[in-house]
């Protein structure tokens, strides 16, 4: 089993702004969400043996809360970093030009990366984790990364891919291939 959770709430999540690579910490509610995720993680029938997270502070803070509850170290993996949205970081999510650009999987955002770039770093990580028979990792990452992870395990049409969202600290389980 591979578990995936998105980081806890940030101020930019509240403001519906594109976080991307900006290093935004958790809000108090985000920390509380991380505590609830940790409680949920303790109850899983397939116990988590690794907590692996993005290097961004919102993911590290979330992962640390969970890891502390489970008595595990946090492993930071650069490949789990959020997609680089380039010039769109910090803008409102509903910015029309951003919404139009996000459907172009192979074209990178100006001064950023493409969905294919993200898949190029996430797919090898998932293949490595899938081959670790005795480990059950929890990946703590971001929304765009979660779309790529979900696509790896479930295969999606473009429309399904774009509509997939994972809420803050939502926990999703995937069976290893």
PyMOL commands that set and color helices and strands:
alter all, ss='L'
color gray80, all
select helices_A, chain A and resi 11-14+28-42+57-70+78-80+86-88+96-101+115-130+143-154+158-163
alter helices_A, ss='H'
color red, helices_A
select strands_A, chain A and resi 2-6+50-53+74-76+137-141+171-174
alter strands_A, ss='S'
color yellow, strands_A
deselect
rebuild
show_as cartoon
